[in-house]
Amino acid sequence: MAPQDKSQKGKKTRSALNDVVTREYTIHLHKRVHRMQFKKRAPRGVKEVVKFAQKTMGTNDVRLDPKLNQEIWKLGVKDAPRRIRVRLERKRNDDEEAKEKLYTYATPVLGITNFHGLQTTVIEQDE
């Protein structure tokens, strides 16, 4: 019996084009910059936020708010915050010659000091 191609069998392709959505996540940066040398911890934290957004929202184009960059860097280059609450918005790209039709915009949720019990929440928006 010949082996079957299991990659396409029973799977439906899902388009994220209609999924303009906003969610809030708590990113555990401490485990993502663990064992990094001190001068690379904050830059790695920024890269890990982008990587997290790409994975969860399904877009390769991730844009960070300057306030999010400041939140990651506020303790200096060698001391990134342990956790950070981030609002990820998947939006339509209005540029005609853009490679992708969607992009993700990441902003910080300010004012949270205790992350205990916070879960991922979907934000309802009327556009």
DSSP file with accessible surface (Angstrom, degrees, kcal/mol):
  #  RESIDUE AA STRUCTURE BP1 BP2  ACC     N-H-->O    O-->H-N    N-H-->O    O-->H-N    TCO  KAPPA ALPHA  PHI   PSI    X-CA   Y-CA   Z-CA
    1    1 A M              0   0  221      0, 0.0     3,-0.1     0, 0.0     0, 0.0   0.000 360.0 360.0 360.0 131.5    0.0    0.0    0.0
    2    2 A A        -     0   0   81      1,-0.1     2,-0.1     0, 0.0     0, 0.0  -0.462 360.0-103.5 -77.3 144.0    1.4    3.4   -1.0
    3    3 A P        -     0   0  130      0, 0.0     2,-0.2     0, 0.0    -1,-0.1  -0.440  36.2-130.6 -68.2 141.1    1.8    6.0    1.7
    4    4 A Q        -     0   0  111     -2,-0.1     2,-1.0    -3,-0.1     3,-0.1  -0.626  18.8-110.2 -92.2 151.9   -0.8    8.7    1.6
    5    5 A D     >  -     0   0  109     -2,-0.2     4,-0.5     1,-0.2     3,-0.4  -0.696  35.8-179.5 -80.6 104.7   -0.1   12.4    1.7
    6    6 A K  T  4  +     0   0  163     -2,-1.0    -1,-0.2     1,-0.2     5,-0.0   0.563  64.5  80.3 -84.2  -8.3   -1.4   13.3    5.1
    7    7 A S  T  4 S+     0   0   61      1,-0.2    -1,-0.2    -3,-0.1    -2,-0.0   0.868 106.9  25.3 -69.7 -33.6   -0.6   17.0    4.9
    8    8 A Q  T >4 S+     0   0  129     -3,-0.4     3,-0.8     2,-0.1     2,-0.5   0.549  94.6 111.0-105.1  -9.5   -3.7   17.9    2.8
    9    9 A K  T 3< S-     0   0  133     -4,-0.5     3,-0.1     1,-0.2    -5,-0.0  -0.538  96.4 -11.1 -74.8 119.3   -6.0   15.1    3.9
   10   10 A G  T 3  S+     0   0   83     -2,-0.5     2,-0.4     1,-0.2    -1,-0.2   0.495 104.4 119.9  78.3   2.6   -8.9   16.4    6.0
   11   11 A K    <   -     0   0  149     -3,-0.8     2,-0.4    -5,-0.0    -1,-0.2  -0.833  48.7-152.7-105.0 139.9   -7.5   19.9    6.5
   12   12 A K        -     0   0  198     -2,-0.4     2,-0.4    -3,-0.1    -3,-0.0  -0.882  19.6-123.3-106.2 139.4   -9.2   23.0    5.4
   13   13 A T        -     0   0  135     -2,-0.4     2,-0.5     1,-0.0     0, 0.0  -0.660  26.6-151.8 -81.5 137.2   -7.3   26.1    4.6
   14   14 A R        -     0   0  184     -2,-0.4     2,-0.5     2,-0.0    -1,-0.0  -0.932   1.2-147.2-116.0 128.1   -8.4   29.1    6.6
   15   15 A S        -     0   0   83     -2,-0.5     3,-0.4     1,-0.1     4,-0.1  -0.804   6.7-164.0 -96.0 133.0   -8.1   32.6    5.4
   16   16 A A    >   +     0   0   27     -2,-0.5     3,-0.7     1,-0.2    -1,-0.1   0.260  65.1 103.3 -94.2  11.3   -7.5   35.3    8.0
   17   17 A L  T 3  S+     0   0   62      1,-0.3    -1,-0.2    85,-0.0    -2,-0.0   0.885  84.2  40.7 -64.3 -40.1   -8.5   38.0    5.6
   18   18 A N  T 3  S+     0   0  127     -3,-0.4     2,-1.5     1,-0.2    -1,-0.3   0.540  93.3  95.9 -84.4  -5.6  -11.9   38.6    7.2
   19   19 A D    <   +     0   0   46     -3,-0.7     2,-0.9    -4,-0.1    -1,-0.2  -0.585  41.7 162.1 -91.5  76.0  -10.5   38.3   10.7
   20   20 A V        +     0   0   44     -2,-1.5     2,-0.3    69,-0.0    71,-0.1  -0.865  27.7 153.9 -90.1 108.7   -9.9   41.9   11.8
   21   21 A V        -     0   0   29     -2,-0.9    69,-3.0    69,-0.3     2,-0.4  -0.934  39.9-145.5-141.7 156.4   -9.7   41.3   15.5
   22   22 A T  E     +AB  89 123A   3    101,-0.6   101,-2.9    -2,-0.3     2,-0.3  -0.997  23.0 173.0-127.3 130.0   -8.1   42.7   18.6
   23   23 A R  E     -AB  88 122A  57     65,-2.5    65,-3.1    -2,-0.4     2,-0.5  -0.962  24.7-137.1-134.3 153.7   -6.9   40.6   21.5
   24   24 A E  E     +AB  87 121A  23     97,-2.6    97,-1.5    -2,-0.3     2,-0.3  -0.949  26.7 179.4-111.8 129.7   -5.0   41.3   24.7
   25   25 A Y  E     -A   86   0A  27     61,-3.0    61,-3.3    -2,-0.5     2,-0.6  -0.919  27.2-135.4-124.8 153.4   -2.2   38.9   25.7
   26   26 A T  E     -A   85   0A  42     -2,-0.3     2,-0.5    59,-0.2    59,-0.2  -0.952  24.3-157.2-104.9 120.3    0.2   38.6   28.6
   27   27 A I  E     -A   84   0A   1     57,-3.1    57,-2.0    -2,-0.6     2,-1.3  -0.878  11.0-142.9-102.2 125.7    3.7   37.8   27.3
   28   28 A H  E  >  +A   83   0A  53     -2,-0.5     4,-0.6    55,-0.2     3,-0.3  -0.710  26.4 172.6 -86.9  91.5    6.1   36.2   29.7
   29   29 A L  H  >  +     0   0    0     -2,-1.3     4,-1.5    53,-0.9     3,-0.5   0.788  65.4  71.7 -72.6 -27.8    9.3   37.9   28.6
   30   30 A H  H  4 S+     0   0   50     52,-2.2     4,-0.4     1,-0.3     3,-0.4   0.903 100.0  44.8 -59.7 -41.3   11.4   36.5   31.4
   31   31 A K  H  4 S+     0   0  131     -3,-0.3    -1,-0.3    51,-0.3    -2,-0.2   0.754 111.6  54.8 -75.3 -19.8   11.4   33.0   30.0
   32   32 A R  H  < S+     0   0   63     -4,-0.6    -1,-0.2    -3,-0.5    -2,-0.2   0.689 114.5  37.3 -86.2 -19.9   12.2   34.3   26.5
   33   33 A V  S >< S+     0   0    3     -4,-1.5     3,-1.6    -3,-0.4    -1,-0.2   0.279  85.7 134.8-111.1  10.7   15.3   36.3   27.5
   34   34 A H  T 3  S+     0   0  113     -4,-0.4     3,-0.1     1,-0.3    -3,-0.1  -0.319  74.4  10.7 -62.3 137.8   16.5   33.7   30.0
   35   35 A R  T 3  S+     0   0  224      1,-0.3     2,-0.3    -2,-0.0    -1,-0.3   0.663  94.2 134.9  65.8  19.0   20.3   32.9   29.7
   36   36 A M    <   -     0   0   36     -3,-1.6    -1,-0.3     1,-0.1     5,-0.1  -0.744  65.2-101.5 -90.0 148.4   20.9   35.8   27.3
   37   37 A Q    >   -     0   0  114     -2,-0.3     3,-2.0     1,-0.1     4,-0.3  -0.348  37.3-108.1 -67.7 155.0   23.9   38.0   27.9
   38   38 A F  G >  S+     0   0  118      1,-0.3     3,-1.2     2,-0.2     4,-0.4   0.835 113.7  55.4 -58.1 -40.3   23.0   41.3   29.6
   39   39 A K  G 3  S+     0   0  151      1,-0.3    -1,-0.3     2,-0.1    39,-0.1   0.494 110.9  46.6 -76.2  -0.5   23.5   43.7   26.7
   40   40 A K  G <> S+     0   0  109     -3,-2.0     4,-1.9     2,-0.1    -1,-0.3   0.327  83.8  93.1-118.8   6.6   21.1   41.7   24.5
   41   41 A R  H <> S+     0   0   35     -3,-1.2     4,-2.1    -4,-0.3    37,-0.2   0.946  88.7  41.0 -72.5 -48.0   18.2   41.2   26.8
   42   42 A A  H  > S+     0   0    0     35,-2.1     4,-2.0    -4,-0.4     5,-0.2   0.932 116.4  49.1 -68.0 -43.6   16.0   44.2   25.9
   43   43 A P  H  > S+     0   0   40      0, 0.0     4,-2.0     0, 0.0    -1,-0.2   0.920 112.6  48.9 -61.5 -37.3   16.7   43.9   22.1
   44   44 A R  H  X S+     0   0   89     -4,-1.9     4,-2.5     1,-0.2    -2,-0.2   0.875 106.5  57.3 -66.9 -36.0   15.8   40.2   22.3
   45   45 A G  H  X S+     0   0    0     -4,-2.1     4,-1.8     2,-0.2    -1,-0.2   0.916 106.6  48.5 -60.4 -40.2   12.6   41.1   24.3
   46   46 A V  H  X S+     0   0   27     -4,-2.0     4,-2.0     1,-0.2    -2,-0.2   0.934 112.4  48.5 -64.8 -44.2   11.5   43.3   21.4
   47   47 A K  H  X S+     0   0  135     -4,-2.0     4,-2.4     1,-0.2    -2,-0.2   0.877 109.7  52.5 -64.4 -35.3   12.3   40.5   18.9
   48   48 A E  H  X S+     0   0   22     -4,-2.5     4,-2.5     2,-0.2    -1,-0.2   0.842 106.0  53.2 -71.9 -32.4   10.4   38.0   21.0
   49   49 A V  H  X S+     0   0    0     -4,-1.8     4,-2.4     2,-0.2    -1,-0.2   0.925 111.1  47.4 -64.7 -42.2    7.3   40.2   21.1
   50   50 A V  H  X S+     0   0   37     -4,-2.0     4,-2.4     1,-0.2    -2,-0.2   0.935 112.5  49.1 -63.9 -42.8    7.4   40.4   17.3
   51   51 A K  H  X S+     0   0  127     -4,-2.4     4,-2.1     1,-0.2    -2,-0.2   0.907 111.1  49.9 -63.7 -41.6    7.8   36.6   17.1
   52   52 A F  H  X S+     0   0   33     -4,-2.5     4,-2.7     1,-0.2     5,-0.3   0.919 111.1  49.4 -62.5 -42.6    4.9   36.1   19.5
   53   53 A A  H  X S+     0   0    0     -4,-2.4     4,-2.3     1,-0.2     6,-0.4   0.893 109.6  51.4 -66.4 -39.1    2.7   38.4   17.5
   54   54 A Q  H  X S+     0   0   69     -4,-2.4     4,-1.3     1,-0.2     5,-0.3   0.923 114.0  44.4 -62.9 -41.7    3.5   36.7   14.2
   55   55 A K  H  < S+     0   0  183     -4,-2.1    -2,-0.2    -5,-0.2    -1,-0.2   0.928 119.1  39.1 -70.5 -45.2    2.7   33.3   15.7
   56   56 A T  H  < S+     0   0   43     -4,-2.7    -2,-0.2     1,-0.2    -3,-0.2   0.871 124.4  35.9 -78.3 -34.8   -0.6   34.2   17.4
   57   57 A M  H  < S-     0   0    1     -4,-2.3    -1,-0.2    -5,-0.3    -2,-0.2   0.602  98.7-129.5 -96.6 -14.5   -2.0   36.6   14.8
   58   58 A G     <  +     0   0   60     -4,-1.3     2,-0.4    -5,-0.4    -4,-0.1   0.747  66.4 116.4  77.5  22.5   -0.8   34.8   11.7
   59   59 A T        -     0   0    4     -6,-0.4    -1,-0.2    -5,-0.3    -2,-0.2  -0.959  54.0-154.7-123.3 144.8    0.7   37.8   10.0
   60   60 A N  S    S+     0   0  113     -2,-0.4     2,-0.9    42,-0.2    -6,-0.1   0.730  81.1  79.6 -84.9 -23.8    4.4   38.3    9.1
   61   61 A D        +     0   0   47     41,-0.4    43,-2.6    -7,-0.1     2,-0.5  -0.770  60.9 170.6 -89.2 105.4    4.0   42.1    9.1
   62   62 A V  E     -c  104   0A  24     -2,-0.9     2,-0.5    41,-0.2    43,-0.2  -0.976  13.8-165.9-119.4 128.3    4.1   43.2   12.8
   63   63 A R  E     -c  105   0A  93     41,-3.3    43,-2.8    -2,-0.5     2,-0.4  -0.958   9.4-148.1-117.1 130.1    4.4   46.9   13.7
   64   64 A L  E     -c  106   0A  47     -2,-0.5    43,-0.2    41,-0.2    41,-0.0  -0.791  14.8-124.7 -99.6 138.9    5.3   48.0   17.2
   65   65 A D    >>  -     0   0   29     41,-2.5     4,-1.7    -2,-0.4     3,-0.8  -0.533  23.2-124.1 -71.5 141.2    4.0   51.1   18.9
   66   66 A P  H 3> S+     0   0   85      0, 0.0     4,-2.2     0, 0.0     5,-0.1   0.833 112.1  60.0 -58.4 -28.6    6.9   53.3   20.2
   67   67 A K  H 3> S+     0   0  121      2,-0.2     4,-2.1     1,-0.2     5,-0.1   0.858 101.9  52.6 -67.8 -33.1    5.3   53.1   23.7
   68   68 A L  H <> S+     0   0    0     -3,-0.8     4,-2.0    38,-0.3    -1,-0.2   0.918 108.3  50.5 -66.8 -40.9    5.7   49.3   23.6
   69   69 A N  H  X S+     0   0   68     -4,-1.7     4,-2.1     1,-0.2    -2,-0.2   0.919 110.6  49.6 -61.4 -41.8    9.3   49.7   22.8
   70   70 A Q  H  X S+     0   0  129     -4,-2.2     4,-1.0     1,-0.2    -1,-0.2   0.878 107.8  54.2 -65.5 -37.2    9.7   52.2   25.7
   71   71 A E  H  < S+     0   0   52     -4,-2.1     4,-0.3     1,-0.2     3,-0.3   0.886 110.9  45.1 -64.6 -38.9    8.0   49.8   28.1
   72   72 A I  H  < S+     0   0    0     -4,-2.0     3,-0.5     1,-0.2    -2,-0.2   0.895 120.0  40.6 -71.2 -37.0   10.4   47.0   27.2
   73   73 A W  H >< S+     0   0   97     -4,-2.1     3,-1.9    -5,-0.2    -1,-0.2   0.474  86.1  97.5 -89.9  -2.0   13.4   49.3   27.5
   74   74 A K  T 3< S+     0   0  129     -4,-1.0    -1,-0.2     1,-0.3    -2,-0.1   0.783  85.7  47.3 -65.9 -24.5   12.3   51.3   30.6
   75   75 A L  T 3  S-     0   0   88     -3,-0.5    -1,-0.3     1,-0.3     3,-0.2   0.368 121.7-102.3 -94.4   4.8   14.4   49.1   33.0
   76   76 A G    X   -     0   0   30     -3,-1.9     3,-0.6     1,-0.2    -1,-0.3  -0.363  43.9 -60.1 102.9 178.5   17.5   49.3   30.8
   77   77 A V  T 3  S+     0   0   38      1,-0.2   -35,-2.1    -2,-0.1   -36,-0.3   0.838 130.8  41.6 -71.4 -30.4   19.2   47.1   28.3
   78   78 A K  T 3  S+     0   0  115      1,-0.2     2,-0.2    -3,-0.2    -1,-0.2   0.423 109.8  56.0-103.1   6.2   19.9   44.3   30.8
   79   79 A D    <   +     0   0   91     -3,-0.6    -1,-0.2    -7,-0.1    -4,-0.2  -0.618  63.0 178.6-140.1  76.8   16.7   44.1   32.7
   80   80 A A        -     0   0    8     -2,-0.2    -7,-0.1    -3,-0.2    -8,-0.1  -0.432  44.4 -90.6 -71.8 151.3   13.6   43.6   30.5
   81   81 A P        -     0   0   19      0, 0.0   -52,-0.1     0, 0.0    -1,-0.1  -0.298  29.4-127.9 -62.8 149.8   10.3   43.4   32.4
   82   82 A R  S    S+     0   0  156      1,-0.2   -52,-2.2   -53,-0.2   -53,-0.9   0.918  88.7   9.0 -66.5 -44.2    9.3   39.9   33.5
   83   83 A R  E     -A   28   0A 107    -55,-0.2     2,-0.4   -54,-0.2   -55,-0.2  -0.969  65.1-168.3-134.9 154.0    5.8   40.1   31.9
   84   84 A I  E     -A   27   0A   8    -57,-2.0   -57,-3.1    -2,-0.3     2,-0.5  -0.998  18.9-135.4-144.3 137.3    4.1   42.6   29.7
   85   85 A R  E     -A   26   0A   9     24,-0.4    24,-2.5    -2,-0.4     2,-0.4  -0.852  30.3-172.9 -94.2 125.5    0.5   43.0   28.7
   86   86 A V  E     -AD  25 108A   0    -61,-3.3   -61,-3.0    -2,-0.5     2,-0.6  -0.952  21.6-147.1-127.1 137.1    0.1   43.6   25.0
   87   87 A R  E     -AD  24 107A  80     20,-3.4    20,-2.2    -2,-0.4     2,-0.5  -0.924  19.0-163.1-101.6 117.7   -2.9   44.5   22.8
   88   88 A L  E     -AD  23 106A   0    -65,-3.1   -65,-2.5    -2,-0.6     2,-0.5  -0.910   4.4-169.6-106.2 123.7   -2.5   43.0   19.3
   89   89 A E  E     -AD  22 105A  26     16,-2.4    16,-2.7    -2,-0.5     2,-0.6  -0.955  11.5-152.5-115.8 120.2   -4.7   44.4   16.5
   90   90 A R  E     + D   0 104A  11    -69,-3.0   -69,-0.3    -2,-0.5     2,-0.3  -0.837  28.8 176.5 -91.0 120.6   -4.9   42.6   13.2
   91   91 A K  E     - D   0 103A  62     12,-3.1    12,-2.4    -2,-0.6     2,-0.3  -0.826  33.3-100.9-124.3 161.3   -5.8   45.2   10.6
   92   92 A R  E     - D   0 102A 118     -2,-0.3     2,-0.6    10,-0.2    10,-0.3  -0.597  34.7-124.6 -80.4 141.3   -6.2   45.5    6.9
   93   93 A N        -     0   0   31      8,-3.1     5,-0.1    -2,-0.3    -1,-0.0  -0.765  19.6-167.7 -88.5 119.2   -3.3   46.9    4.9
   94   94 A D        +     0   0  142     -2,-0.6     2,-0.3     2,-0.0    -1,-0.1   0.616  55.6 105.5 -84.5 -11.7   -4.5   49.8    2.8
   95   95 A D    >   -     0   0   81      1,-0.1     3,-1.0     2,-0.1    -2,-0.1  -0.528  63.5-148.5 -72.3 129.8   -1.3   50.0    0.7
   96   96 A E  T 3  S+     0   0  171     -2,-0.3    -1,-0.1     1,-0.2    -3,-0.0   0.882  93.9  46.5 -69.0 -39.8   -2.0   48.7   -2.8
   97   97 A E  T 3  S+     0   0  152      2,-0.0    -1,-0.2     0, 0.0     2,-0.1   0.190  83.4 130.1 -91.9  22.1    1.5   47.3   -3.5
   98   98 A A    <   -     0   0   31     -3,-1.0    -5,-0.0     1,-0.1     3,-0.0  -0.456  58.3-139.1 -74.4 145.1    1.8   45.6   -0.1
   99   99 A K  S    S+     0   0  214     -2,-0.1     2,-0.3     1,-0.0    -1,-0.1   0.878  87.6  41.6 -70.9 -37.2    2.9   42.0    0.0
  100  100 A E        -     0   0   59      1,-0.1    -2,-0.1     2,-0.0    -1,-0.0  -0.841  68.9-144.7-114.7 152.2    0.4   41.0    2.6
  101  101 A K  S    S+     0   0  145     -2,-0.3    -8,-3.1    -9,-0.1     2,-0.3   0.659  84.5  44.7 -87.7 -16.0   -3.2   42.1    3.0
  102  102 A L  E     - D   0  92A  13    -10,-0.3   -41,-0.4    -8,-0.0     2,-0.3  -0.915  60.3-176.3-127.6 152.9   -3.1   42.1    6.8
  103  103 A Y  E     - D   0  91A  36    -12,-2.4   -12,-3.1    -2,-0.3     2,-0.5  -0.949  21.8-126.2-140.2 163.1   -0.7   43.4    9.5
  104  104 A T  E     -cD  62  90A   0    -43,-2.6   -41,-3.3    -2,-0.3     2,-0.5  -0.945  14.2-159.8-114.3 131.9   -0.6   43.3   13.2
  105  105 A Y  E     -cD  63  89A  63    -16,-2.7   -16,-2.4    -2,-0.5     2,-0.5  -0.954  10.3-158.1-112.6 122.4   -0.2   46.5   15.4
  106  106 A A  E     +cD  64  88A   0    -43,-2.8   -41,-2.5    -2,-0.5   -38,-0.3  -0.883  15.9 170.2-107.5 126.3    1.1   45.9   18.9
  107  107 A T  E     - D   0  87A  18    -20,-2.2   -20,-3.4    -2,-0.5     2,-0.2  -0.950  32.0-112.6-128.8 151.7    0.5   48.4   21.7
  108  108 A P  E     - D   0  86A  17      0, 0.0     2,-0.7     0, 0.0   -22,-0.2  -0.509  16.3-133.1 -82.7 152.2    1.1   48.0   25.5
  109  109 A V    >   -     0   0   33    -24,-2.5     3,-0.5    -2,-0.2   -24,-0.4  -0.932  34.3-152.4 -99.7 109.6   -1.6   47.9   28.0
  110  110 A L  T 3   +     0   0   98     -2,-0.7     3,-0.1     1,-0.2   -24,-0.0  -0.453  62.9  38.7 -87.2 155.7   -0.4   50.4   30.7
  111  111 A G  T 3  S+     0   0   79      1,-0.3     2,-0.6    -2,-0.1    -1,-0.2   0.520  73.1 129.6  91.3   6.9   -1.1   50.4   34.4
  112  112 A I    <   +     0   0   51     -3,-0.5    -1,-0.3     1,-0.2   -27,-0.1  -0.836  16.1 158.4 -98.3 122.3   -1.0   46.7   35.1
  113  113 A T        +     0   0  135     -2,-0.6     2,-0.6     1,-0.2    -1,-0.2   0.665  65.6  53.3-110.1 -27.9    1.2   45.7   38.0
  114  114 A N        +     0   0  113      1,-0.1    -1,-0.2     2,-0.1     0, 0.0  -0.942  54.4 179.8-114.6 117.3   -0.3   42.4   39.0
  115  115 A F    >   +     0   0   50     -2,-0.6     3,-1.6    -3,-0.1     2,-0.2   0.389  39.3 128.0 -94.4   2.0   -0.6   39.8   36.2
  116  116 A H  T 3  S+     0   0  166      1,-0.3     3,-0.1     3,-0.0    -2,-0.1  -0.409  79.8   5.0 -65.6 125.3   -2.1   37.1   38.4
  117  117 A G  T 3  S+     0   0   63      1,-0.3     2,-0.3    -2,-0.2    -1,-0.3   0.432  90.1 140.2  85.6  -0.4   -5.3   35.7   36.9
  118  118 A L    <   -     0   0   70     -3,-1.6    -1,-0.3     3,-0.0     2,-0.3  -0.568  28.1-175.6 -78.1 138.2   -5.2   37.6   33.6
  119  119 A Q        -     0   0  152     -2,-0.3     2,-0.3    -3,-0.1   -95,-0.1  -0.778  37.6 -76.1-125.3 170.9   -6.2   35.7   30.6
  120  120 A T        -     0   0   78     -2,-0.3     2,-0.4   -94,-0.1   -95,-0.2  -0.515  53.2-167.4 -67.7 130.0   -6.4   36.3   26.8
  121  121 A T  E     -B   24   0A  55    -97,-1.5   -97,-2.6    -2,-0.3     2,-0.5  -0.950  18.6-135.7-124.8 143.8   -9.3   38.6   26.1
  122  122 A V  E     -B   23   0A  78     -2,-0.4     2,-0.5   -99,-0.2   -99,-0.2  -0.852  20.9-144.1 -97.2 127.7  -10.9   39.5   22.8
  123  123 A I  E     -B   22   0A  48   -101,-2.9  -101,-0.6    -2,-0.5     2,-0.5  -0.806  10.0-136.9 -95.0 126.9  -11.7   43.2   22.5
  124  124 A E        -     0   0  163     -2,-0.5     2,-0.4  -103,-0.1  -103,-0.1  -0.704  26.1-176.1 -84.2 128.5  -14.9   44.1   20.6
  125  125 A Q        -     0   0   83     -2,-0.5     2,-0.6     2,-0.0  -103,-0.0  -0.978  20.7-147.4-127.4 141.9  -14.5   47.0   18.2
  126  126 A D              0   0  167     -2,-0.4    -2,-0.0     0, 0.0     0, 0.0  -0.932 360.0 360.0-107.6 114.3  -17.0   48.8   16.0
  127  127 A E              0   0  179     -2,-0.6    -2,-0.0     0, 0.0     0, 0.0  -0.831 360.0 360.0-111.8 360.0  -15.5   50.0   12.8
